[in-house]
Structure formats: structure tokens, C-alpha cells
Amino acid sequence: MREKPLVALIYPPWLEERTHTEDVACVPMGTYAVAAALIEAGCDARVLDWHALRGQPEAMREELRALAPDVVGVTVLQANRFGAMDAARLARELDPGVRVVFGGVGATALWAFFLEHCPQLDAVALGEGDLTMPELVRAWQAGADPACVPGLALRGPDGPVVTAPRAPVADLDSLPIPARHFTYQHLSLTRGCPGRCTFCGSPAFWGPRVRFRSPGHFVDEMELLAARGVTHLYVSDDTFTLDRERVRAVCREILARGLDVEWQAISRVNAVDDQTLALMRRAGCIQISFGVESGDDAIRAALNKNVRREDAVRAFALCRKYGILARAYFIYGCPGESEATIRATLDLIAELRPLVVHFFILSVFPGTELYERFKAATGAADSIWLDPVEDIKHFELDPAQDLDTVAAWGQALRAGFHAMLPGFALGAADDLAPDPELARLHADFLARLGMTFERGDYARDPQVPRAQEIAAQLYARALEFHPDATAALGLGLMLQRQRDYGASVRALALGLTANPGHEGLSLALAVALMNCGDFERACAFLAPFGGNPQAMDYLALCHRHLGHPEREAQALAHARALRQGRPVPGAGGGGGAIAGKPDPQG
């Protein structure tokens, strides 16, 4: 092993291909945490995102061959376990002397399974690996017995063995901040969750106690990521607002440092309040996800989801008040599910009025209470995970349910939500707090929502009725609060497509009052003016953007209509030079096309 060991930390691809990959595409934040700990312990650590190389085995082979690491660590969830074992086989094939370690929630739950069925595997890091991995690499480097390292499962002479337990890291501020070495979007203030949901692996992985970072340490990470150009962040705690005073201190720190970041968080409906949400919104929070799970009290009790209906209604109302998009998670196909409980869930959705809902079929994962119950009831062993499936659906184990029934429940839930969604969206502006200090943020909230209907997920979903109409109304309501650039541009371009050029001019000009020199607004306004026949004024909005070839094309067209052939020729030559990459004396401004264009019938 090198004097400075080289460790490759691999995030392998998931088993099944997905239409929506946002929940699996990102390298887990724990992988970066372990990599940072290795670096600051004197190792050379690299993070390899093999999920991004899914279906490209030769690219994976070449990347690992070129790197030639001393140790390969693999992050194992549940659905990428086959990718993890493939990575171990490849690593050992390329270098018979390489050491292979698995870590992560999937490896921790199934450590004996992996040691039995993956002969290339040397060790499994159990639980959090920040301290375990550097100690293990140092032990291997020194030729010491890794059994001296706490927190491991190893291949012993008589079968798998587990070393002494490792206590959870008590002081999270003592751990290195990965953003000093890596760029990513996910971070957390805490480790652990007070909940004991039967379907969740968090309690078994993190232990019984929630641990916290200090506000300053957490915002240091935000600031480092912002300096790397990452200004949209995912705060991925199980319950971010568990300690609300700590969260308020985080928000005050973000505001005091002037960090221009936006972020999303996860919480519980009984862990938010008016003061905390108001401060979170001012500090850049744009979305909170809540696990509601079911509208039926008995089902929530069976899942050990200890939240009350009235708390859920209050939490969603408070989020609407401050322009925070509240996203709801619901699970169906649960024990005791029926048409009546599905109707109860739709009734609760009608009361919550969420703007985004994700529906999931209840799955049984290793490391959860549901899985332990399943094994006890059936006598099943971990060897079931040799089957090429990502998970086990609860309905497969319930004689009262079948695939067709559960699929019909899912369709009913989605159809019901989508039918209610237009009313939820159009009513969102009416629920916003009448606070002049929040007007700009309210406009931003409605503009983002409008974009979702105009060209985002809801625009592409055939189940969402009247998406473009809703988008236009949301943009217009946003502009009643503040001349938001996104709302003005969105509405202005929609009006252009409807050939209502006068209204387009008014919307775009309003946006420019608060956003002078905004390129998109300026070019769109110029196009609207051209379609109104006002080429002189259009020139004034195009001229400042000499670095944009499209602006120069439009400027040439204006000069043609104004009878300026020399200026037309100059603008066309300018545009050609930009497209050919030749320098243009005096050119300024940025690039970027806009959706509007002069209407030949205008």
C-alpha cells in the first residue's frame, strides 16, 4: 500500500432503470463525509459516481483501472446492492491485492449477507464510517489486524465476525466539512430521527439519539458550497426543524452572512411553527417535504407515524402563509388499506391543499421493523435478496391485497390529486401573509409555481388540466406582489404566443422596473415592441446586448424596418462574428436565447 493510501469511494448504479432519477442520481452525502475524513486523515480519496455510468461497464472498468486504488469503498443502499457486488468483483479482477469495503445503510443492515455472498469483500463498515474508514485504512497500511478497529464486520476463519461497537460521533462539529474538498448539493444539520416509523431504516442505522451540529458549522458548509457555485441546496435531515431554536439560529446566520442561497428541507408536521417558518423563508427556504403517509388514523398508527391530522393541516397552512411549497408524501398498499382508507387519504389531501404530492407503494426494506416482522412471520432469511429485485412490496405479503387492486388505488390517488391541483394552485396567492416585507418572496413563490405549470412537471403531465392557463394566472398574481423577473418574463412570453403584444409589453416593462438591464426581459420586450411596430424603442432594448447574436439579429431587423441599411449590415456582421467565435470590438453582454420572436403577421 502506498505511503499515502489511495481510496476510491464508489456509488454504484441502482438495479432498475427509472423515469425519474432525482431521488437516486446524487451521490449520498455520507460518501462525501467519509471521503473528507479520509483526506484529513492523510489519505488520498476520490469519489466515483458510477450511477452516472449506468449501462457503461467499460467506462467503469477504465476509470478504476486508471486510478488503481489501494482500497475500494462502496456505498450500498438497497437497490444498488448488485451494482456494489459488481464493483467488488471488478476491483479484485483488476487488482487481486486491492482491499474492498462496503458501507452505508444497506451494507449495515445486510452485512452478513454480503460477507457470505460477495467473496471479494474484506469488510463492512457498520453505521457511520467517518472514523471507522480512516482507522481501517491505517490498520491495513500498517499490516495490523483490522479486528482491532471498532465498528466493522469482517470475514473471520470460522465465519463472519463483528468487532467492538463504535459509539456514534458525539461532536459532529469535530468532523471535517466535505465542501472543503468536494462539490455537492445535499447536507444536514443533524444525524438521526426521533421517529420510529416501521418502514424506515433510519432508527436502526443512526441509533436512538439525535445529534446536532452547531449553526455556525452548518452554515460554514453552506458558505463553502456557495463559493463553489452551488446555490440550490437540499437539507436532507430526517427532521430538520426538530430543534427549532437551533434552526432559527441557522437562519439568522445565513442572513447575517448575506448568503444568496435557496434550499429545501424535510420535517414533520408537528415540528414547525409560525416564527420558525417565517425565518426559514427569509433565509432562502423554498420547500419543505412532510411525510403524512395516510389519511386514515389506523393506518398511520400501524406505520407508527405518530402525527395528528390537525397538526398536518396546520403545518401546510403555515407553509402556504409564508410562500414555502409544502410537499406531501403518502404511502398506499399499507396494512388495512381499503377503498375507504384511500378515500380518507383523498379527503385529507383536499384539506391539506398540497402543491406537490408523491405517492409510494409500501415497501419492506432490510433494517426496518417491517422487515424484522416479515422474517419472523415467514421464516425468510436474508438470502431472499439474491433475487434481482430492488425491494419487496407489502401487498405481496398481504392476502387481502393484489397488484391490480393496489395499482387501482394508486391511480385513484393520483387522479384525485391532479383534479384538485388547479384549485390548490390558484388559491395559493390568497393564503399568503399580507406582509409588505414578504412581497418579493411571495412573488418568487408564485413565479416558481407558475413555471412548474408552464414548462415544468405539471406542463408535461397530461393528468393536470389547464396547466398553461394556471401558469398565466400565477404569473399575473406574482406581479401583483412584486415585479418579479421570472413572472414578468413568463407572462410576457405567454402573451406573445397568444399575439397579445400590447399586454406583453406591459408585463415585460413592469418586470424591468425592478430588474433594470435584465437580458431576458429586455430582449423579450424588444420582440414585443417589434411586433407592435415600434422598432425605434426596440433598438434601445437590444443595443446593450452586443454579446448576444440573437439580439444582433433582431437589431438588424429593426434597422431594416427603420431604413438603416448600413446599421443593418453592421448588426448582421456582428452576429456572424459572434457565432463564429471571432472577437467583436465593443461587444458586451451575455449570450442566451429567448423564447419570443418577431411574428411575421404582427
C-alpha positions as CSV (number, residue, x, y, z in Angstrom):
1,M,0.0,0.0,0.0
2,R,1.3,3.5,-0.8
3,E,2.7,5.8,1.8
4,K,-0.4,7.9,1.2
5,P,-3.1,5.3,0.5
6,L,-5.5,6.0,-2.4
7,V,-9.1,5.1,-1.6
8,A,-11.8,5.1,-4.3
9,L,-15.3,5.5,-2.9
10,I,-17.8,4.2,-5.4
11,Y,-21.5,5.0,-5.7
12,P,-22.8,2.1,-7.8
13,P,-25.8,2.2,-10.1
14,W,-29.3,1.0,-9.0
15,L,-30.7,-2.2,-10.3
16,E,-33.8,-0.9,-12.1
17,E,-33.9,1.9,-14.7
18,R,-36.1,4.9,-13.6
19,T,-38.1,7.5,-15.4
20,H,-37.5,10.0,-12.6
21,T,-33.9,9.7,-11.2
22,E,-33.8,12.7,-8.9
23,D,-34.1,10.5,-5.8
24,V,-31.2,8.2,-6.7
25,A,-28.9,10.1,-9.0
26,C,-27.0,12.0,-6.4
27,V,-24.0,10.5,-4.6
28,P,-25.1,10.2,-0.9
29,M,-23.8,12.9,1.4
30,G,-22.3,10.2,3.6
31,T,-19.9,9.2,0.9
32,Y,-18.5,12.7,0.7
33,A,-18.3,12.8,4.5
34,V,-16.2,9.6,4.6
35,A,-14.0,10.9,1.7
36,A,-13.3,14.2,3.6
37,A,-12.5,12.2,6.7
38,L,-10.0,10.1,4.8
39,I,-8.4,13.1,3.2
40,E,-7.9,14.9,6.5
41,A,-6.5,11.6,8.0
42,G,-3.7,11.7,5.4
43,C,-5.2,9.5,2.6
44,D,-6.0,10.4,-1.0
45,A,-9.7,9.8,-1.5
46,R,-11.7,10.0,-4.8
47,V,-15.5,9.8,-5.2
48,L,-16.6,7.8,-8.3
49,D,-20.2,8.3,-9.3
50,W,-21.0,5.1,-11.1
51,H,-24.7,5.7,-11.1
52,A,-23.9,8.3,-13.8
53,L,-22.2,5.5,-15.7
54,R,-25.1,3.1,-15.5
55,G,-25.0,0.8,-18.5
56,Q,-21.4,1.6,-19.3
57,P,-19.3,-1.2,-17.7
58,E,-16.3,-0.4,-19.9
59,A,-16.2,3.2,-18.6
60,M,-16.3,1.9,-15.0
61,R,-13.5,-0.5,-15.8
62,E,-11.3,2.1,-17.3
63,E,-11.9,4.6,-14.5
64,L,-10.9,2.1,-11.9
65,R,-8.0,0.7,-13.9
66,A,-6.6,4.2,-14.4
67,L,-7.0,5.1,-10.7
68,A,-5.5,1.8,-9.4
69,P,-6.6,2.4,-5.8
70,D,-5.3,0.6,-2.7
71,V,-8.8,0.4,-1.2
72,V,-12.2,0.5,-2.8
73,G,-15.1,1.6,-0.6
74,V,-18.6,1.1,-2.0
75,T,-21.7,2.9,-0.8
76,V,-24.6,0.4,-0.5
77,L,-28.2,1.3,-0.2
78,Q,-30.7,-1.4,-1.0
79,A,-31.5,-1.1,-4.7
80,N,-27.8,-0.8,-5.7
81,R,-26.6,-4.0,-3.9
82,F,-26.0,-5.8,-7.2
83,G,-24.0,-2.8,-8.5
84,A,-22.0,-2.9,-5.3
85,M,-21.1,-6.6,-5.7
86,D,-20.2,-6.0,-9.4
87,A,-17.9,-3.2,-8.3
88,A,-16.2,-5.5,-5.8
89,R,-15.7,-8.2,-8.5
90,L,-14.3,-5.7,-10.9
91,A,-11.9,-4.2,-8.4
92,R,-10.5,-7.6,-7.4
93,E,-10.3,-8.6,-11.1
94,L,-8.2,-5.5,-11.9
95,D,-6.0,-5.8,-8.8
96,P,-6.1,-9.1,-6.7
97,G,-4.5,-7.2,-3.8
98,V,-7.0,-4.4,-3.5
99,R,-9.0,-4.1,-0.3
100,V,-12.8,-3.8,-0.6
101,V,-15.1,-2.3,2.0
102,F,-18.9,-1.8,1.9
103,G,-20.6,0.9,3.9
104,G,-24.0,2.6,4.1
105,V,-27.4,1.7,5.3
106,G,-27.8,-1.3,3.0
107,A,-24.5,-2.7,4.0
108,T,-25.1,-2.2,7.7
109,A,-28.5,-4.0,7.5
110,L,-27.2,-6.9,5.4
111,W,-23.5,-7.2,6.5
112,A,-23.7,-11.0,7.0
113,F,-25.4,-11.4,3.6
114,F,-22.7,-9.5,1.8
115,L,-19.8,-11.3,3.6
116,E,-21.4,-14.6,2.6
117,H,-22.3,-13.9,-1.0
118,C,-19.6,-11.5,-2.1
119,P,-16.2,-13.3,-1.7
120,Q,-14.3,-10.2,-2.9
121,L,-15.5,-8.3,0.1
122,D,-13.0,-7.8,3.0
123,A,-15.0,-5.7,5.5
124,V,-18.3,-3.9,6.1
125,A,-18.3,-0.6,8.0
126,L,-21.3,-0.6,10.3
127,G,-23.2,2.6,10.7
128,E,-21.4,5.9,10.2
129,G,-18.0,5.5,8.7
130,D,-16.3,8.8,9.3
131,L,-14.0,7.4,12.0
132,T,-14.1,3.7,11.0
133,M,-12.8,4.1,7.5
134,P,-9.6,6.1,8.2
135,E,-8.8,3.7,11.1
136,L,-9.3,0.7,8.9
137,V,-7.1,2.0,6.1
138,R,-4.4,2.9,8.6
139,A,-4.6,-0.6,10.0
140,W,-4.2,-2.2,6.6
141,Q,-1.4,0.1,5.7
142,A,0.5,-0.9,8.9
143,G,-0.2,-4.6,8.4
144,A,-2.2,-4.7,11.6
145,D,-5.2,-6.9,12.3
146,P,-8.4,-5.0,11.3
147,A,-10.2,-6.7,14.1
148,C,-8.8,-4.0,16.4
149,V,-10.9,-1.4,14.6
150,P,-14.3,-0.9,16.2
151,G,-17.5,-0.8,14.0
152,L,-16.6,-3.5,11.5
153,A,-17.9,-6.8,10.2
154,L,-15.1,-9.0,8.9
155,R,-14.6,-12.3,7.3
156,G,-13.2,-14.5,10.1
157,P,-11.6,-18.0,10.0
158,D,-14.9,-19.5,11.2
159,G,-17.3,-17.2,9.6
160,P,-18.3,-13.5,9.8
161,V,-17.3,-11.6,12.9
162,V,-18.2,-8.2,14.3
163,T,-15.6,-6.1,16.1
164,A,-16.3,-4.0,19.1
165,P,-19.2,-1.5,18.6
166,R,-18.3,2.0,17.7
167,A,-20.0,4.8,19.6
168,P,-21.8,7.4,17.5
169,V,-19.8,10.5,16.9
170,A,-20.8,12.8,19.8
171,D,-19.5,16.1,18.4
172,L,-20.5,16.5,14.8
173,D,-18.6,19.8,14.6
174,S,-15.4,17.7,15.1
175,L,-15.9,16.1,11.7
176,P,-14.4,17.7,8.6
177,I,-16.6,19.6,6.2
178,P,-16.7,17.8,2.9
179,A,-17.2,21.1,0.9
180,R,-13.5,21.9,1.6
181,H,-12.7,19.1,-0.9
182,F,-15.9,18.3,-2.9
183,T,-18.9,19.9,-4.6
184,Y,-22.3,18.6,-3.9
185,Q,-25.9,19.8,-3.0
186,H,-27.0,17.7,0.0
187,L,-26.1,18.5,3.6
188,S,-27.6,18.0,7.0
189,L,-27.8,19.7,10.4
190,T,-28.5,16.5,12.3
191,R,-28.0,12.8,12.4
192,G,-30.9,10.6,13.5
193,C,-34.6,11.0,13.9
194,P,-36.9,10.8,16.9
195,G,-39.5,8.9,14.9
196,R,-39.8,5.1,14.9
197,C,-41.7,4.6,11.6
198,T,-41.9,0.9,10.9
199,F,-41.0,1.3,7.2
200,C,-37.9,3.4,7.8
201,G,-34.3,2.3,8.3
202,S,-33.1,5.5,10.0
203,P,-33.6,4.4,13.6
204,A,-31.5,1.2,13.3
205,F,-28.8,3.0,11.3
206,W,-28.3,6.1,13.4
207,G,-29.2,4.9,16.8
208,P,-31.7,6.2,19.4
209,R,-30.4,9.7,19.9
210,V,-30.4,12.7,17.5
211,R,-27.2,14.6,17.3
212,F,-26.7,18.2,16.1
213,R,-24.2,20.4,14.5
214,S,-23.8,23.9,15.7
215,P,-25.4,26.6,13.5
216,G,-22.1,28.1,12.6
217,H,-20.6,24.8,11.5
218,F,-23.6,24.1,9.3
219,V,-23.7,27.5,7.7
220,D,-19.9,27.2,7.1
221,E,-20.7,24.3,4.8
222,M,-23.4,26.2,3.1
223,E,-21.0,29.1,2.5
224,L,-18.3,26.9,1.2
225,L,-20.7,25.3,-1.3
226,A,-22.0,28.7,-2.4
227,A,-18.4,29.7,-3.1
228,R,-18.2,26.6,-5.3
229,G,-21.2,27.9,-7.2
230,V,-23.8,25.7,-5.5
231,T,-26.6,28.0,-4.5
232,H,-29.5,25.5,-4.6
233,L,-29.2,23.1,-1.6
234,Y,-31.1,20.1,-0.3
235,V,-31.1,20.0,3.5
236,S,-31.6,16.3,4.0
237,D,-32.2,15.8,7.7
238,D,-34.9,13.3,8.6
239,T,-36.4,16.2,10.7
240,F,-34.6,19.4,10.1
241,T,-36.8,21.5,12.5
242,L,-36.5,19.2,15.4
243,D,-34.6,21.8,17.5
244,R,-36.5,24.9,16.3
245,E,-34.3,27.4,18.2
246,R,-31.2,25.9,16.5
247,V,-32.9,26.2,13.1
248,R,-33.8,29.9,13.8
249,A,-30.1,30.4,14.7
250,V,-29.1,28.8,11.4
251,C,-31.4,31.2,9.5
252,R,-30.1,34.2,11.3
253,E,-26.6,33.2,10.5
254,I,-27.5,32.8,6.8
255,L,-29.0,36.2,6.8
256,A,-26.1,37.8,8.7
257,R,-23.6,36.4,6.2
258,G,-25.7,37.6,3.3
259,L,-25.7,34.1,1.7
260,D,-27.7,34.1,-1.6
261,V,-28.8,30.5,-1.4
262,E,-32.1,28.7,-1.8
263,W,-32.8,25.4,-0.1
264,Q,-35.3,22.6,0.5
265,A,-35.8,20.8,3.8
266,I,-37.6,17.8,5.3
267,S,-39.6,17.9,8.5
268,R,-42.6,16.6,10.5
269,V,-45.9,18.3,10.6
270,N,-45.7,18.5,14.4
271,A,-42.2,20.2,14.3
272,V,-42.9,23.6,12.7
273,D,-44.3,26.8,13.9
274,D,-45.1,30.3,12.7
275,Q,-41.9,32.0,13.8
276,T,-39.6,29.3,12.5
277,L,-41.2,29.1,9.1
278,A,-41.2,32.9,8.7
279,L,-37.4,33.0,9.4
280,M,-36.7,30.0,7.2
281,R,-38.4,31.6,4.2
282,R,-36.4,34.8,4.7
283,A,-33.2,32.7,4.8
284,G,-33.9,31.0,1.5
285,C,-36.1,28.0,2.2
286,I,-38.4,27.4,-0.7
287,Q,-39.8,23.9,0.0
288,I,-40.4,21.5,2.9
289,S,-41.4,17.9,2.5
290,F,-43.6,16.2,5.1
291,G,-44.3,12.5,5.5
292,V,-48.1,12.4,6.1
293,E,-48.4,8.8,4.8
294,S,-52.2,8.3,5.1
295,G,-55.5,10.0,5.8
296,D,-56.6,7.1,7.9
297,D,-55.7,7.2,11.6
298,A,-55.4,3.4,12.0
299,I,-53.0,3.1,9.1
300,R,-50.8,5.9,10.5
301,A,-50.8,4.1,13.8
302,A,-49.9,0.8,12.1
303,L,-46.9,2.5,10.5
304,N,-46.0,4.1,13.9
305,K,-46.4,7.5,12.2
306,N,-47.3,9.5,15.3
307,V,-48.7,12.7,13.8
308,R,-52.2,14.1,14.2
309,R,-54.4,15.2,11.4
310,E,-54.8,18.7,12.9
311,D,-51.0,19.1,13.0
312,A,-50.7,18.3,9.3
313,V,-53.4,20.8,8.4
314,R,-51.8,23.5,10.5
315,A,-48.3,22.8,9.0
316,F,-49.4,23.0,5.4
317,A,-51.4,26.2,6.1
318,L,-48.3,27.8,7.7
319,C,-46.2,26.9,4.7
320,R,-48.7,28.5,2.4
321,K,-48.8,31.6,4.6
322,Y,-45.1,32.2,4.0
323,G,-44.8,31.0,0.4
324,I,-43.0,27.8,1.2
325,L,-44.0,25.0,-1.1
326,A,-45.2,22.1,1.1
327,R,-44.7,18.7,-0.4
328,A,-46.6,15.7,0.9
329,Y,-45.5,12.1,0.9
330,F,-48.3,9.4,1.0
331,I,-47.9,5.6,1.2
332,Y,-50.6,3.2,0.0
333,G,-50.9,-0.5,-0.1
334,C,-50.5,-0.5,3.7
335,P,-51.8,-3.0,6.3
336,G,-55.6,-2.5,6.5
337,E,-55.7,-0.5,3.2
338,S,-59.1,-0.4,1.5
339,E,-61.2,1.8,-0.7
340,A,-62.4,3.6,2.4
341,T,-58.9,4.4,3.6
342,I,-58.0,5.6,0.1
343,R,-61.0,8.0,0.2
344,A,-59.8,9.1,3.6
345,T,-56.4,10.0,2.2
346,L,-58.0,12.0,-0.7
347,D,-60.2,13.8,1.9
348,L,-57.0,14.7,3.8
349,I,-55.3,15.9,0.6
350,A,-58.3,18.2,0.0
351,E,-57.9,19.6,3.5
352,L,-54.1,20.0,3.3
353,R,-54.1,21.5,-0.3
354,P,-50.5,20.4,-1.1
355,L,-48.9,21.7,-4.3
356,V,-46.8,18.6,-4.7
357,V,-47.6,15.1,-3.7
358,H,-45.5,11.9,-4.0
359,F,-47.3,8.6,-3.7
360,F,-45.4,5.4,-2.9
361,I,-46.4,1.8,-2.5
362,L,-45.4,0.5,0.9
363,S,-42.1,-1.4,0.6
364,V,-40.3,-3.7,3.0
365,F,-36.6,-2.9,3.3
366,P,-33.8,-4.5,5.4
367,G,-33.1,-2.6,8.6
368,T,-36.7,-1.8,9.2
369,E,-39.2,-3.0,11.8
370,L,-41.5,-4.2,8.9
371,Y,-38.6,-6.4,7.6
372,E,-38.0,-8.0,11.0
373,R,-41.7,-8.7,11.3
374,F,-41.7,-10.2,7.9
375,K,-38.8,-12.5,8.7
376,A,-40.3,-13.6,12.0
377,A,-43.7,-14.3,10.4
378,T,-42.4,-16.2,7.4
379,G,-39.1,-17.7,8.4
380,A,-37.4,-15.9,5.5
381,A,-33.7,-15.3,5.5
382,D,-31.6,-12.5,4.1
383,S,-30.8,-14.8,1.1
384,I,-34.0,-13.6,-0.5
385,W,-32.0,-10.5,-1.6
386,L,-30.2,-12.7,-4.1
387,D,-33.3,-12.3,-6.2
388,P,-32.9,-9.5,-8.7
389,V,-35.5,-7.2,-7.1
390,E,-35.0,-3.8,-5.5
391,D,-37.4,-4.3,-2.7
392,I,-40.5,-6.3,-1.5
393,K,-43.9,-4.7,-1.7
394,H,-46.1,-5.2,1.4
395,F,-49.1,-6.1,-0.7
396,E,-47.1,-9.2,-2.0
397,L,-47.2,-10.5,1.6
398,D,-50.8,-9.5,2.3
399,P,-53.5,-12.0,1.2
400,A,-56.1,-9.2,1.3
401,Q,-54.3,-7.2,-1.5
402,D,-53.1,-7.9,-5.0
403,L,-51.3,-6.0,-7.7
404,D,-54.4,-4.9,-9.6
405,T,-56.1,-3.6,-6.5
406,V,-53.1,-1.7,-5.3
407,A,-52.5,-0.2,-8.8
408,A,-56.1,1.0,-8.9
409,W,-55.6,2.7,-5.6
410,G,-52.6,4.5,-6.9
411,Q,-54.4,5.6,-10.0
412,A,-57.3,6.9,-7.9
413,L,-55.0,8.8,-5.6
414,R,-53.1,10.4,-8.4
415,A,-56.2,11.3,-10.4
416,G,-57.9,12.7,-7.4
417,F,-54.9,14.9,-6.5
418,H,-54.5,16.2,-10.1
419,A,-58.2,17.0,-10.3
420,M,-57.8,19.2,-7.1
421,L,-54.5,20.7,-8.0
422,P,-55.7,23.6,-10.1
423,G,-57.8,24.9,-7.2
424,F,-54.9,24.4,-4.8
425,A,-52.5,26.4,-7.1
426,L,-54.9,29.2,-7.9
427,G,-55.8,29.6,-4.2
428,A,-52.1,29.8,-3.1
429,A,-51.9,33.6,-3.6
430,D,-54.9,34.2,-1.3
431,D,-53.2,32.4,1.6
432,L,-50.0,34.4,1.6
433,A,-49.4,36.6,4.6
434,P,-50.2,40.3,3.9
435,D,-46.8,41.4,4.9
436,P,-45.1,44.0,2.7
437,E,-41.7,42.8,3.7
438,L,-42.5,39.4,2.2
439,A,-43.9,40.7,-1.0
440,R,-40.8,40.0,-3.1
441,L,-40.6,36.4,-1.7
442,H,-44.4,35.9,-2.3
443,A,-43.8,36.9,-5.9
444,D,-40.9,34.5,-6.2
445,F,-43.0,31.6,-4.8
446,L,-45.9,32.2,-7.3
447,A,-43.5,32.6,-10.2
448,R,-41.8,29.3,-9.4
449,L,-45.2,27.6,-9.1
450,G,-46.1,29.2,-12.5
451,M,-43.0,27.8,-14.1
452,T,-44.0,24.3,-12.9
453,F,-47.3,24.6,-14.8
454,E,-45.9,26.4,-17.8
455,R,-42.8,24.2,-18.6
456,G,-42.1,22.0,-15.6
457,D,-43.5,18.7,-14.4
458,Y,-47.1,19.8,-14.5
459,A,-46.8,21.1,-18.0
460,R,-45.7,17.6,-19.1
461,D,-48.3,15.7,-17.1
462,P,-51.5,15.0,-19.2
463,Q,-53.4,14.4,-16.0
464,V,-53.0,18.1,-14.9
465,P,-55.9,20.1,-16.5
466,R,-55.5,23.7,-17.8
467,A,-51.8,23.9,-17.0
468,Q,-51.0,26.9,-19.3
469,E,-54.0,28.8,-18.1
470,I,-53.0,28.2,-14.5
471,A,-49.4,29.3,-15.2
472,A,-50.5,32.6,-16.7
473,Q,-52.7,33.3,-13.7
474,L,-50.0,32.5,-11.3
475,Y,-47.5,34.8,-13.1
476,A,-50.1,37.6,-13.0
477,R,-50.8,37.2,-9.3
478,A,-47.0,37.2,-8.7
479,L,-46.7,40.6,-10.4
480,E,-49.4,41.9,-8.0
481,F,-46.9,41.4,-5.2
482,H,-43.7,42.5,-6.9
483,P,-42.2,42.9,-10.4
484,D,-40.5,39.5,-10.3
485,A,-38.3,38.9,-13.3
486,T,-39.4,35.2,-13.7
487,A,-43.1,36.1,-13.5
488,A,-42.8,39.0,-15.9
489,L,-40.8,37.1,-18.5
490,G,-43.0,34.0,-18.2
491,L,-46.2,36.0,-18.6
492,G,-44.8,38.3,-21.3
493,L,-43.7,35.3,-23.5
494,M,-47.0,33.5,-22.9
495,L,-48.9,36.7,-24.1
496,Q,-46.6,36.9,-27.1
497,R,-47.5,33.4,-28.1
498,Q,-51.2,34.5,-27.9
499,R,-50.2,37.5,-30.1
500,D,-51.4,39.9,-27.4
501,Y,-48.3,42.1,-27.8
502,G,-49.6,45.2,-26.0
503,A,-50.2,43.2,-22.8
504,S,-46.8,41.5,-23.3
505,V,-45.1,44.9,-23.5
506,R,-46.8,46.0,-20.2
507,A,-45.9,42.8,-18.4
508,L,-42.2,42.9,-19.5
509,A,-41.8,46.6,-18.9
510,L,-43.2,46.1,-15.4
511,G,-40.5,43.4,-14.8
512,L,-37.8,45.7,-15.9
513,T,-38.8,48.4,-13.4
514,A,-37.3,46.2,-10.7
515,N,-34.8,44.4,-12.8
516,P,-33.1,47.0,-15.0
517,G,-30.8,45.6,-17.6
518,H,-32.2,42.1,-17.3
519,E,-31.2,40.5,-20.6
520,G,-34.1,38.1,-21.0
521,L,-36.7,40.7,-20.2
522,S,-35.0,43.3,-22.4
523,L,-34.9,41.0,-25.4
524,A,-38.4,39.8,-24.9
525,L,-39.7,43.4,-24.6
526,A,-37.8,44.3,-27.8
527,V,-39.6,41.4,-29.6
528,A,-43.0,42.6,-28.3
529,L,-42.3,46.1,-29.4
530,M,-41.2,45.0,-32.9
531,N,-44.5,43.1,-33.2
532,C,-46.2,46.3,-32.2
533,G,-44.3,48.1,-35.0
534,D,-42.2,50.2,-32.5
535,F,-38.8,49.4,-34.0
536,E,-37.1,52.6,-32.6
537,R,-37.9,51.7,-29.0
538,A,-37.0,48.0,-29.7
539,C,-33.5,49.1,-30.7
540,A,-32.9,50.8,-27.4
541,F,-33.6,47.5,-25.6
542,L,-31.4,45.4,-28.0
543,A,-28.3,47.6,-28.3
544,P,-26.8,46.9,-24.8
545,F,-26.6,43.2,-25.6
546,G,-23.8,43.1,-28.2
547,G,-22.6,39.8,-26.9
548,N,-25.8,38.0,-27.9
549,P,-26.0,37.0,-31.6
550,Q,-29.8,36.7,-31.4
551,A,-30.1,40.3,-30.1
552,M,-27.9,41.4,-33.0
553,D,-30.2,39.6,-35.5
554,Y,-33.2,41.4,-34.1
555,L,-31.3,44.7,-34.1
556,A,-30.6,44.2,-37.8
557,L,-34.3,43.5,-38.5
558,C,-35.2,46.8,-36.6
559,H,-32.7,48.8,-38.7
560,R,-34.2,47.2,-41.9
561,H,-37.7,48.4,-40.9
562,L,-36.2,51.8,-40.0
563,G,-34.5,52.2,-43.3
564,H,-30.9,52.0,-42.0
565,P,-29.1,49.6,-44.4
566,E,-25.6,50.3,-43.1
567,R,-26.6,49.7,-39.5
568,E,-28.5,46.6,-40.6
569,A,-25.3,45.2,-42.3
570,Q,-23.2,46.1,-39.2
571,A,-25.6,44.2,-36.9
572,L,-25.6,41.1,-39.2
573,A,-21.8,41.1,-39.4
574,H,-21.7,41.4,-35.6
575,A,-24.0,38.4,-35.2
576,R,-22.0,36.3,-37.6
577,A,-18.7,37.1,-35.8
578,L,-20.2,36.1,-32.5
579,R,-21.4,32.8,-33.9
580,Q,-18.0,32.1,-35.5
581,G,-16.2,32.8,-32.3
582,R,-14.4,35.8,-33.7
583,P,-13.9,38.9,-31.4
584,V,-16.2,41.8,-32.0
585,P,-14.8,45.2,-30.9
586,G,-17.0,46.8,-28.3
587,A,-19.2,43.8,-27.8
588,G,-20.7,43.3,-24.4
589,G,-23.4,41.5,-22.6
590,G,-24.0,37.8,-22.3
591,G,-25.5,35.1,-24.5
592,G,-28.7,33.1,-24.2
593,A,-31.7,32.8,-26.4
594,I,-35.2,33.8,-25.5
595,A,-38.4,32.1,-26.5
596,G,-40.1,35.1,-28.2
597,K,-39.5,36.1,-31.8
598,P,-41.0,38.6,-34.2
599,D,-44.3,37.5,-35.5
600,P,-44.3,37.7,-39.3
601,Q,-48.0,38.5,-39.1
602,G,-47.5,41.1,-36.4
